[in-house]
């Protein structure tokens, strides 16, 4: 995980707004929001891995 992304101020502001909304959904509990984000990212990664996994030939 050595991929570093730099954002311009407009993208940073948009990201901050989404993060604020996500924390608000979790009633201001930042740790609960972070845990949910980790779970969601894991599920999305699993789906991506499933789509990009090499498929075995069936013959």
Predicted model as a PDB file, atoms N, CA, C, CB and O in Angstrom, pLDDT in the B-factor column:
MODEL        1                                                                  
ATOM      1  N   UNK A   1       0.824  -1.179   0.000  1.00 57.00           N  
ATOM      2  CA  UNK A   1       0.000   0.000   0.000  1.00 57.00           C  
ATOM      3  C   UNK A   1       0.871   1.246   0.000  1.00 57.00           C  
ATOM      4  CB  UNK A   1      -0.938  -0.004   1.196  1.00 57.00           C  
ATOM      5  O   UNK A   1       0.789   2.060   0.920  1.00 57.00           O  
ATOM      6  N   UNK A   2       1.692   1.400  -1.011  1.00 75.00           N  
ATOM      7  CA  UNK A   2       2.582   2.551  -1.079  1.00 75.00           C  
ATOM      8  C   UNK A   2       2.063   3.599  -2.053  1.00 75.00           C  
ATOM      9  CB  UNK A   2       3.980   2.113  -1.481  1.00 75.00           C  
ATOM     10  O   UNK A   2       2.809   4.487  -2.466  1.00 75.00           O  
ATOM     11  N   UNK A   3       0.804   3.501  -2.420  1.00 86.00           N  
ATOM     12  CA  UNK A   3       0.220   4.442  -3.366  1.00 86.00           C  
ATOM     13  C   UNK A   3      -0.240   5.696  -2.623  1.00 86.00           C  
ATOM     14  CB  UNK A   3      -0.962   3.793  -4.131  1.00 86.00           C  
ATOM     15  O   UNK A   3      -1.141   5.636  -1.786  1.00 86.00           O  
ATOM     16  N   UNK A   4       0.382   6.823  -2.935  1.00 89.00           N  
ATOM     17  CA  UNK A   4       0.034   8.084  -2.281  1.00 89.00           C  
ATOM     18  C   UNK A   4      -0.692   8.972  -3.276  1.00 89.00           C  
ATOM     19  CB  UNK A   4       1.299   8.798  -1.725  1.00 89.00           C  
ATOM     20  O   UNK A   4      -0.235   9.158  -4.404  1.00 89.00           O  
ATOM     21  N   UNK A   5      -1.811   9.513  -2.858  1.00 88.00           N  
ATOM     22  CA  UNK A   5      -2.611  10.376  -3.720  1.00 88.00           C  
ATOM     23  C   UNK A   5      -2.557  11.790  -3.169  1.00 88.00           C  
ATOM     24  CB  UNK A   5      -4.082   9.872  -3.820  1.00 88.00           C  
ATOM     25  O   UNK A   5      -2.731  12.004  -1.969  1.00 88.00           O  
ATOM     26  N   UNK A   6      -2.317  12.748  -4.041  1.00 93.00           N  
ATOM     27  CA  UNK A   6      -2.387  14.148  -3.622  1.00 93.00           C  
ATOM     28  C   UNK A   6      -3.620  14.767  -4.263  1.00 93.00           C  
ATOM     29  CB  UNK A   6      -1.086  14.935  -4.018  1.00 93.00           C  
ATOM     30  O   UNK A   6      -3.928  14.514  -5.427  1.00 93.00           O  
ATOM     31  N   UNK A   7      -4.311  15.575  -3.489  1.00 93.00           N  
ATOM     32  CA  UNK A   7      -5.551  16.184  -3.946  1.00 93.00           C  
ATOM     33  C   UNK A   7      -5.396  17.693  -4.015  1.00 93.00           C  
ATOM     34  CB  UNK A   7      -6.715  15.805  -3.023  1.00 93.00           C  
ATOM     35  O   UNK A   7      -4.705  18.300  -3.197  1.00 93.00           O  
ATOM     36  N   UNK A   8      -6.052  18.288  -5.007  1.00 96.00           N  
ATOM     37  CA  UNK A   8      -6.091  19.742  -5.034  1.00 96.00           C  
ATOM     38  C   UNK A   8      -7.132  20.204  -4.009  1.00 96.00           C  
ATOM     39  CB  UNK A   8      -6.424  20.279  -6.475  1.00 96.00           C  
ATOM     40  O   UNK A   8      -7.863  19.381  -3.459  1.00 96.00           O  
ATOM     41  N   UNK A   9      -7.202  21.486  -3.757  1.00 96.00           N  
ATOM     42  CA  UNK A   9      -8.072  21.992  -2.692  1.00 96.00           C  
ATOM     43  C   UNK A   9      -9.553  21.698  -2.959  1.00 96.00           C  
ATOM     44  CB  UNK A   9      -7.869  23.491  -2.528  1.00 96.00           C  
ATOM     45  O   UNK A   9     -10.316  21.481  -2.018  1.00 96.00           O  
ATOM     46  N   UNK A  10      -9.959  21.690  -4.211  1.00 97.00           N  
ATOM     47  CA  UNK A  10     -11.359  21.398  -4.539  1.00 97.00           C  
ATOM     48  C   UNK A  10     -11.696  19.950  -4.207  1.00 97.00           C  
ATOM     49  CB  UNK A  10     -11.638  21.679  -6.029  1.00 97.00           C  
ATOM     50  O   UNK A  10     -12.738  19.674  -3.612  1.00 97.00           O  
ATOM     51  N   UNK A  11     -10.821  19.028  -4.589  1.00 96.00           N  
ATOM     52  CA  UNK A  11     -11.062  17.615  -4.296  1.00 96.00           C  
ATOM     53  C   UNK A  11     -10.961  17.329  -2.796  1.00 96.00           C  
ATOM     54  CB  UNK A  11     -10.068  16.740  -5.064  1.00 96.00           C  
ATOM     55  O   UNK A  11     -11.708  16.514  -2.255  1.00 96.00           O  
ATOM     56  N   UNK A  12     -10.032  18.007  -2.142  1.00 96.00           N  
ATOM     57  CA  UNK A  12      -9.897  17.849  -0.689  1.00 96.00           C  
ATOM     58  C   UNK A  12     -11.173  18.302   0.012  1.00 96.00           C  
ATOM     59  CB  UNK A  12      -8.683  18.649  -0.161  1.00 96.00           C  
ATOM     60  O   UNK A  12     -11.629  17.641   0.945  1.00 96.00           O  
ATOM     61  N   UNK A  13     -11.754  19.416  -0.422  1.00 97.00           N  
ATOM     62  CA  UNK A  13     -12.992  19.918   0.174  1.00 97.00           C  
ATOM     63  C   UNK A  13     -14.142  18.939  -0.073  1.00 97.00           C  
ATOM     64  CB  UNK A  13     -13.341  21.309  -0.397  1.00 97.00           C  
ATOM     65  O   UNK A  13     -14.956  18.701   0.820  1.00 97.00           O  
ATOM     66  N   UNK A  14     -14.212  18.373  -1.274  1.00 97.00           N  
ATOM     67  CA  UNK A  14     -15.266  17.406  -1.584  1.00 97.00           C  
ATOM     68  C   UNK A  14     -15.104  16.150  -0.732  1.00 97.00           C  
ATOM     69  CB  UNK A  14     -15.245  17.041  -3.082  1.00 97.00           C  
ATOM     70  O   UNK A  14     -16.089  15.612  -0.225  1.00 97.00           O  
ATOM     71  N   UNK A  15     -13.880  15.687  -0.573  1.00 95.00           N  
ATOM     72  CA  UNK A  15     -13.619  14.513   0.253  1.00 95.00           C  
ATOM     73  C   UNK A  15     -13.982  14.786   1.711  1.00 95.00           C  
ATOM     74  CB  UNK A  15     -12.146  14.095   0.141  1.00 95.00           C  
ATOM     75  O   UNK A  15     -14.557  13.929   2.382  1.00 95.00           O  
ATOM     76  N   UNK A  16     -13.647  15.970   2.194  1.00 96.00           N  
ATOM     77  CA  UNK A  16     -13.966  16.341   3.573  1.00 96.00           C  
ATOM     78  C   UNK A  16     -15.472  16.367   3.788  1.00 96.00           C  
ATOM     79  CB  UNK A  16     -13.359  17.709   3.919  1.00 96.00           C  
ATOM     80  O   UNK A  16     -15.957  15.925   4.830  1.00 96.00           O  
ATOM     81  N   UNK A  17     -16.220  16.881   2.810  1.00 97.00           N  
ATOM     82  CA  UNK A  17     -17.679  16.940   2.921  1.00 97.00           C  
ATOM     83  C   UNK A  17     -18.280  15.539   2.995  1.00 97.00           C  
ATOM     84  CB  UNK A  17     -18.277  17.706   1.733  1.00 97.00           C  
ATOM     85  O   UNK A  17     -19.185  15.290   3.792  1.00 97.00           O  
ATOM     86  N   UNK A  18     -17.782  14.631   2.171  1.00 96.00           N  
ATOM     87  CA  UNK A  18     -18.282  13.255   2.195  1.00 96.00           C  
ATOM     88  C   UNK A  18     -17.930  12.591   3.520  1.00 96.00           C  
ATOM     89  CB  UNK A  18     -17.704  12.441   1.016  1.00 96.00           C  
ATOM     90  O   UNK A  18     -18.755  11.884   4.100  1.00 96.00           O  
ATOM     91  N   UNK A  19     -16.715  12.814   4.000  1.00 95.00           N  
ATOM     92  CA  UNK A  19     -16.293  12.235   5.276  1.00 95.00           C  
ATOM     93  C   UNK A  19     -17.162  12.763   6.412  1.00 95.00           C  
ATOM     94  CB  UNK A  19     -14.809  12.546   5.549  1.00 95.00           C  
ATOM     95  O   UNK A  19     -17.572  12.000   7.286  1.00 95.00           O  
ATOM     96  N   UNK A  20     -17.441  14.059   6.402  1.00 96.00           N  
ATOM     97  CA  UNK A  20     -18.287  14.649   7.440  1.00 96.00           C  
ATOM     98  C   UNK A  20     -19.679  14.031   7.431  1.00 96.00           C  
ATOM     99  CB  UNK A  20     -18.386  16.165   7.252  1.00 96.00           C  
ATOM    100  O   UNK A  20     -20.239  13.741   8.488  1.00 96.00           O  
ATOM    101  N   UNK A  21     -20.242  13.826   6.234  1.00 96.00           N  
ATOM    102  CA  UNK A  21     -21.568  13.211   6.129  1.00 96.00           C  
ATOM    103  C   UNK A  21     -21.544  11.776   6.641  1.00 96.00           C  
ATOM    104  CB  UNK A  21     -22.063  13.243   4.676  1.00 96.00           C  
ATOM    105  O   UNK A  21     -22.474  11.333   7.315  1.00 96.00           O  
ATOM    106  N   UNK A  22     -20.464  11.048   6.311  1.00 95.00           N  
ATOM    107  CA  UNK A  22     -20.346   9.653   6.744  1.00 95.00           C  
ATOM    108  C   UNK A  22     -20.281   9.570   8.263  1.00 95.00           C  
ATOM    109  CB  UNK A  22     -19.100   8.993   6.122  1.00 95.00           C  
ATOM    110  O   UNK A  22     -20.912   8.699   8.862  1.00 95.00           O  
ATOM    111  N   UNK A  23     -19.533  10.458   8.886  1.00 96.00           N  
ATOM    112  CA  UNK A  23     -19.440  10.483  10.346  1.00 96.00           C  
ATOM    113  C   UNK A  23     -20.776  10.893  10.941  1.00 96.00           C  
ATOM    114  CB  UNK A  23     -18.325  11.443  10.813  1.00 96.00           C  
ATOM    115  O   UNK A  23     -21.172  10.367  11.981  1.00 96.00           O  
ATOM    116  N   UNK A  24     -21.477  11.820  10.304  1.00 97.00           N  
ATOM    117  CA  UNK A  24     -22.795  12.239  10.783  1.00 97.00           C  
ATOM    118  C   UNK A  24     -23.774  11.074  10.767  1.00 97.00           C  
ATOM    119  CB  UNK A  24     -23.335  13.392   9.930  1.00 97.00           C  
ATOM    120  O   UNK A  24     -24.571  10.920  11.692  1.00 97.00           O  
ATOM    121  N   UNK A  25     -23.719  10.253   9.724  1.00 96.00           N  
ATOM    122  CA  UNK A  25     -24.584   9.073   9.642  1.00 96.00           C  
ATOM    123  C   UNK A  25     -24.351   8.164  10.851  1.00 96.00           C  
ATOM    124  CB  UNK A  25     -24.327   8.296   8.323  1.00 96.00           C  
ATOM    125  O   UNK A  25     -25.269   7.487  11.314  1.00 96.00           O  
ATOM    126  N   UNK A  26     -23.125   8.156  11.351  1.00 95.00           N  
ATOM    127  CA  UNK A  26     -22.775   7.316  12.498  1.00 95.00           C  
ATOM    128  C   UNK A  26     -22.847   8.095  13.807  1.00 95.00           C  
ATOM    129  CB  UNK A  26     -21.376   6.732  12.317  1.00 95.00           C  
ATOM    130  O   UNK A  26     -22.175   7.766  14.785  1.00 95.00           O  
ATOM    131  N   UNK A  27     -23.675   9.132  13.800  1.00 96.00           N  
ATOM    132  CA  UNK A  27     -23.965   9.945  14.990  1.00 96.00           C  
ATOM    133  C   UNK A  27     -22.711  10.535  15.629  1.00 96.00           C  
ATOM    134  CB  UNK A  27     -24.699   9.110  16.014  1.00 96.00           C  
ATOM    135  O   UNK A  27     -22.615  10.639  16.852  1.00 96.00           O  
ATOM    136  N   UNK A  28     -21.754  10.921  14.787  1.00 96.00           N  
ATOM    137  CA  UNK A  28     -20.544  11.581  15.275  1.00 96.00           C  
ATOM    138  C   UNK A  28     -19.488  10.645  15.829  1.00 96.00           C  
ATOM    139  CB  UNK A  28     -20.907  12.553  16.318  1.00 96.00           C  
ATOM    140  O   UNK A  28     -18.442  11.103  16.289  1.00 96.00           O  
ATOM    141  N   UNK A  29     -19.734   9.358  15.795  1.00 97.00           N  
ATOM    142  CA  UNK A  29     -18.776   8.381  16.320  1.00 97.00           C  
ATOM    143  C   UNK A  29     -17.754   8.053  15.229  1.00 97.00           C  
ATOM    144  CB  UNK A  29     -19.506   7.081  16.810  1.00 97.00           C  
ATOM    145  O   UNK A  29     -18.007   7.232  14.347  1.00 97.00           O  
ATOM    146  N   UNK A  30     -16.600   8.710  15.309  1.00 96.00           N  
ATOM    147  CA  UNK A  30     -15.575   8.574  14.268  1.00 96.00           C  
ATOM    148  C   UNK A  30     -15.047   7.143  14.198  1.00 96.00           C  
ATOM    149  CB  UNK A  30     -14.415   9.549  14.527  1.00 96.00           C  
ATOM    150  O   UNK A  30     -14.824   6.626  13.103  1.00 96.00           O  
ATOM    151  N   UNK A  31     -14.845   6.501  15.334  1.00 97.00           N  
ATOM    152  CA  UNK A  31     -14.330   5.127  15.323  1.00 97.00           C  
ATOM    153  C   UNK A  31     -15.333   4.160  14.686  1.00 97.00           C  
ATOM    154  CB  UNK A  31     -13.999   4.672  16.753  1.00 97.00           C  
ATOM    155  O   UNK A  31     -14.941   3.262  13.941  1.00 97.00           O  
ATOM    156  N   UNK A  32     -16.613   4.341  14.975  1.00 97.00           N  
ATOM    157  CA  UNK A  32     -17.639   3.490  14.364  1.00 97.00           C  
ATOM    158  C   UNK A  32     -17.656   3.708  12.852  1.00 97.00           C  
ATOM    159  CB  UNK A  32     -19.040   3.786  14.974  1.00 97.00           C  
ATOM    160  O   UNK A  32     -17.764   2.751  12.087  1.00 97.00           O  
ATOM    161  N   UNK A  33     -17.550   4.959  12.425  1.00 96.00           N  
ATOM    162  CA  UNK A  33     -17.524   5.268  10.995  1.00 96.00           C  
ATOM    163  C   UNK A  33     -16.295   4.652  10.332  1.00 96.00           C  
ATOM    164  CB  UNK A  33     -17.540   6.790  10.772  1.00 96.00           C  
ATOM    165  O   UNK A  33     -16.390   4.101   9.235  1.00 96.00           O  
ATOM    166  N   UNK A  34     -15.148   4.744  10.991  1.00 95.00           N  
ATOM    167  CA  UNK A  34     -13.920   4.175  10.442  1.00 95.00           C  
ATOM    168  C   UNK A  34     -14.034   2.664  10.300  1.00 95.00           C  
ATOM    169  CB  UNK A  34     -12.725   4.532  11.325  1.00 95.00           C  
ATOM    170  O   UNK A  34     -13.635   2.101   9.281  1.00 95.00           O  
ATOM    171  N   UNK A  35     -14.572   2.012  11.314  1.00 97.00           N  
ATOM    172  CA  UNK A  35     -14.736   0.563  11.253  1.00 97.00           C  
ATOM    173  C   UNK A  35     -15.660   0.167  10.108  1.00 97.00           C  
ATOM    174  CB  UNK A  35     -15.281   0.029  12.580  1.00 97.00           C  
ATOM    175  O   UNK A  35     -15.386  -0.786   9.379  1.00 97.00           O  
ATOM    176  N   UNK A  36     -16.750   0.901   9.957  1.00 96.00           N  
ATOM    177  CA  UNK A  36     -17.671   0.590   8.854  1.00 96.00           C  
ATOM    178  C   UNK A  36     -16.985   0.804   7.506  1.00 96.00           C  
ATOM    179  CB  UNK A  36     -18.947   1.462   8.947  1.00 96.00           C  
ATOM    180  O   UNK A  36     -17.176   0.014   6.582  1.00 96.00           O  
ATOM    181  N   UNK A  37     -16.193   1.859   7.389  1.00 94.00           N  
ATOM    182  CA  UNK A  37     -15.481   2.125   6.134  1.00 94.00           C  
ATOM    183  C   UNK A  37     -14.515   0.986   5.818  1.00 94.00           C  
ATOM    184  CB  UNK A  37     -14.716   3.467   6.214  1.00 94.00           C  
ATOM    185  O   UNK A  37     -14.383   0.593   4.659  1.00 94.00           O  
ATOM    186  N   UNK A  38     -13.841   0.453   6.834  1.00 96.00           N  
ATOM    187  CA  UNK A  38     -12.921  -0.661   6.627  1.00 96.00           C  
ATOM    188  C   UNK A  38     -13.679  -1.883   6.121  1.00 96.00           C  
ATOM    189  CB  UNK A  38     -12.171  -0.996   7.929  1.00 96.00           C  
ATOM    190  O   UNK A  38     -13.225  -2.568   5.205  1.00 96.00           O  
ATOM    191  N   UNK A  39     -14.845  -2.153   6.728  1.00 96.00           N  
ATOM    192  CA  UNK A  39     -15.658  -3.290   6.293  1.00 96.00           C  
ATOM    193  C   UNK A  39     -16.127  -3.088   4.858  1.00 96.00           C  
ATOM    194  CB  UNK A  39     -16.869  -3.484   7.228  1.00 96.00           C  
ATOM    195  O   UNK A  39     -16.044  -4.005   4.042  1.00 96.00           O  
ATOM    196  N   UNK A  40     -16.620  -1.892   4.548  1.00 95.00           N  
ATOM    197  CA  UNK A  40     -17.095  -1.610   3.192  1.00 95.00           C  
ATOM    198  C   UNK A  40     -15.971  -1.747   2.172  1.00 95.00           C  
ATOM    199  CB  UNK A  40     -17.696  -0.205   3.120  1.00 95.00           C  
ATOM    200  O   UNK A  40     -16.173  -2.312   1.097  1.00 95.00           O  
ATOM    201  N   UNK A  41     -14.791  -1.234   2.502  1.00 95.00           N  
ATOM    202  CA  UNK A  41     -13.656  -1.343   1.588  1.00 95.00           C  
ATOM    203  C   UNK A  41     -13.260  -2.801   1.376  1.00 95.00           C  
ATOM    204  CB  UNK A  41     -12.463  -0.545   2.123  1.00 95.00           C  
ATOM    205  O   UNK A  41     -12.905  -3.195   0.265  1.00 95.00           O  
ATOM    206  N   UNK A  42     -13.319  -3.603   2.441  1.00 96.00           N  
ATOM    207  CA  UNK A  42     -13.002  -5.023   2.317  1.00 96.00           C  
ATOM    208  C   UNK A  42     -13.965  -5.733   1.387  1.00 96.00           C  
ATOM    209  CB  UNK A  42     -13.019  -5.686   3.678  1.00 96.00           C  
ATOM    210  O   UNK A  42     -13.563  -6.558   0.566  1.00 96.00           O  
ATOM    211  N   UNK A  43     -15.242  -5.404   1.524  1.00 95.00           N  
ATOM    212  CA  UNK A  43     -16.250  -6.025   0.651  1.00 95.00           C  
ATOM    213  C   UNK A  43     -16.038  -5.620  -0.805  1.00 95.00           C  
ATOM    214  CB  UNK A  43     -17.669  -5.636   1.103  1.00 95.00           C  
ATOM    215  O   UNK A  43     -16.131  -6.450  -1.709  1.00 95.00           O  
ATOM    216  N   UNK A  44     -15.756  -4.347  -1.020  1.00 94.00           N  
ATOM    217  CA  UNK A  44     -15.507  -3.894  -2.388  1.00 94.00           C  
ATOM    218  C   UNK A  44     -14.256  -4.535  -2.971  1.00 94.00           C  
ATOM    219  CB  UNK A  44     -15.377  -2.378  -2.426  1.00 94.00           C  
ATOM    220  O   UNK A  44     -14.229  -4.889  -4.150  1.00 94.00           O  
ATOM    221  N   UNK A  45     -13.219  -4.684  -2.150  1.00 93.00           N  
ATOM    222  CA  UNK A  45     -11.995  -5.327  -2.627  1.00 93.00           C  
ATOM    223  C   UNK A  45     -12.258  -6.776  -2.990  1.00 93.00           C  
ATOM    224  CB  UNK A  45     -10.891  -5.240  -1.569  1.00 93.00           C  
ATOM    225  O   UNK A  45     -11.737  -7.266  -3.992  1.00 93.00           O  
ATOM    226  N   UNK A  46     -13.058  -7.469  -2.191  1.00 94.00           N  
ATOM    227  CA  UNK A  46     -13.418  -8.854  -2.494  1.00 94.00           C  
ATOM    228  C   UNK A  46     -14.142  -8.943  -3.832  1.00 94.00           C  
ATOM    229  CB  UNK A  46     -14.295  -9.441  -1.377  1.00 94.00           C  
ATOM    230  O   UNK A  46     -13.879  -9.844  -4.629  1.00 94.00           O  
ATOM    231  N   UNK A  47     -15.053  -8.007  -4.075  1.00 93.00           N  
ATOM    232  CA  UNK A  47     -15.782  -7.998  -5.349  1.00 93.00           C  
ATOM    233  C   UNK A  47     -14.839  -7.734  -6.517  1.00 93.00           C  
ATOM    234  CB  UNK A  47     -16.896  -6.939  -5.324  1.00 93.00           C  
ATOM    235  O   UNK A  47     -14.934  -8.379  -7.561  1.00 93.00           O  
ATOM    236  N   UNK A  48     -13.927  -6.778  -6.333  1.00 91.00           N  
ATOM    237  CA  UNK A  48     -12.951  -6.496  -7.391  1.00 91.00           C  
ATOM    238  C   UNK A  48     -12.062  -7.695  -7.656  1.00 91.00           C  
ATOM    239  CB  UNK A  48     -12.095  -5.290  -7.022  1.00 91.00           C  
ATOM    240  O   UNK A  48     -11.795  -8.039  -8.807  1.00 91.00           O  
ATOM    241  N   UNK A  49     -11.604  -8.331  -6.589  1.00 92.00           N  
ATOM    242  CA  UNK A  49     -10.758  -9.517  -6.743  1.00 92.00           C  
ATOM    243  C   UNK A  49     -11.499 -10.612  -7.497  1.00 92.00           C  
ATOM    244  CB  UNK A  49     -10.298 -10.037  -5.372  1.00 92.00           C  
ATOM    245  O   UNK A  49     -10.911 -11.310  -8.322  1.00 92.00           O  
ATOM    246  N   UNK A  50     -12.781 -10.761  -7.216  1.00 91.00           N  
ATOM    247  CA  UNK A  50     -13.582 -11.752  -7.920  1.00 91.00           C  
ATOM    248  C   UNK A  50     -13.735 -11.462  -9.400  1.00 91.00           C  
ATOM    249  CB  UNK A  50     -14.928 -11.844  -7.297  1.00 91.00           C  
ATOM    250  O   UNK A  50     -13.811 -12.377 -10.221  1.00 91.00           O  
ATOM    251  N   UNK A  51     -13.779 -10.185  -9.732  1.00 90.00           N  
ATOM    252  CA  UNK A  51     -13.923  -9.809 -11.139  1.00 90.00           C  
ATOM    253  C   UNK A  51     -12.609  -9.917 -11.904  1.00 90.00           C  
ATOM    254  CB  UNK A  51     -14.459  -8.396 -11.246  1.00 90.00           C  
ATOM    255  O   UNK A  51     -12.615 -10.144 -13.114  1.00 90.00           O  
ATOM    256  N   UNK A  52     -11.495  -9.760 -11.217  1.00 88.00           N  
ATOM    257  CA  UNK A  52     -10.200  -9.752 -11.897  1.00 88.00           C  
ATOM    258  C   UNK A  52      -9.429 -11.047 -11.737  1.00 88.00           C  
ATOM    259  CB  UNK A  52      -9.369  -8.621 -11.390  1.00 88.00           C  
ATOM    260  O   UNK A  52      -8.340 -11.192 -12.292  1.00 88.00           O  
ATOM    261  N   UNK A  53      -9.986 -12.004 -10.976  1.00 76.00           N  
ATOM    262  CA  UNK A  53      -9.298 -13.279 -10.781  1.00 76.00           C  
ATOM    263  C   UNK A  53      -9.246 -14.037 -12.093  1.00 76.00           C  
ATOM    264  CB  UNK A  53      -9.997 -14.126  -9.695  1.00 76.00           C  
ATOM    265  O   UNK A  53     -10.216 -14.037 -12.852  1.00 76.00           O  
ATOM    266  N   UNK A  54      -8.130 -14.678 -12.363  1.00 76.00           N  
ATOM    267  CA  UNK A  54      -8.053 -15.466 -13.602  1.00 76.00           C  
ATOM    268  C   UNK A  54      -9.066 -16.614 -13.561  1.00 76.00           C  
ATOM    269  CB  UNK A  54      -6.614 -16.021 -13.813  1.00 76.00           C  
ATOM    270  O   UNK A  54      -9.242 -17.280 -12.541  1.00 76.00           O  
ATOM    271  N   UNK A  55      -9.699 -16.813 -14.662  1.00 70.00           N  
ATOM    272  CA  UNK A  55     -10.734 -17.854 -14.726  1.00 70.00           C  
ATOM    273  C   UNK A  55     -10.144 -19.107 -15.364  1.00 70.00           C  
ATOM    274  CB  UNK A  55     -11.981 -17.361 -15.530  1.00 70.00           C  
ATOM    275  O   UNK A  55      -9.371 -19.044 -16.320  1.00 70.00           O  
ATOM    276  N   UNK A  56     -10.537 -20.238 -14.804  1.00 69.00           N  
ATOM    277  CA  UNK A  56     -10.052 -21.517 -15.346  1.00 69.00           C  
ATOM    278  C   UNK A  56     -10.900 -21.904 -16.545  1.00 69.00           C  
ATOM    279  CB  UNK A  56     -10.088 -22.641 -14.264  1.00 69.00           C  
ATOM    280  O   UNK A  56     -12.113 -21.690 -16.569  1.00 69.00           O  
ATOM    281  N   UNK A  57     -10.249 -22.466 -17.520  1.00 65.00           N  
ATOM    282  CA  UNK A  57     -10.962 -22.941 -18.713  1.00 65.00           C  
ATOM    283  C   UNK A  57     -11.766 -24.187 -18.338  1.00 65.00           C  
ATOM    284  CB  UNK A  57      -9.961 -23.253 -19.889  1.00 65.00           C  
ATOM    285  O   UNK A  57     -11.296 -25.052 -17.599  1.00 65.00           O  
ATOM    286  N   UNK A  58     -12.984 -24.253 -18.862  1.00 65.00           N  
ATOM    287  CA  UNK A  58     -13.828 -25.412 -18.587  1.00 65.00           C  
ATOM    288  C   UNK A  58     -14.008 -26.176 -19.882  1.00 65.00           C  
ATOM    289  CB  UNK A  58     -15.208 -24.991 -17.984  1.00 65.00           C  
ATOM    290  O   UNK A  58     -14.708 -25.736 -20.794  1.00 65.00           O  
ATOM    291  N   UNK A  59     -13.370 -27.312 -19.943  1.00 61.00           N  
ATOM    292  CA  UNK A  59     -13.474 -28.183 -21.135  1.00 61.00           C  
ATOM    293  C   UNK A  59     -13.515 -29.608 -20.728  1.00 61.00           C  
ATOM    294  CB  UNK A  59     -12.315 -27.959 -22.098  1.00 61.00           C  
ATOM    295  O   UNK A  59     -13.601 -30.491 -21.581  1.00 61.00           O  
TER     296      UNK A  59                                                      
ENDMDL                                                                          
END                                                                             
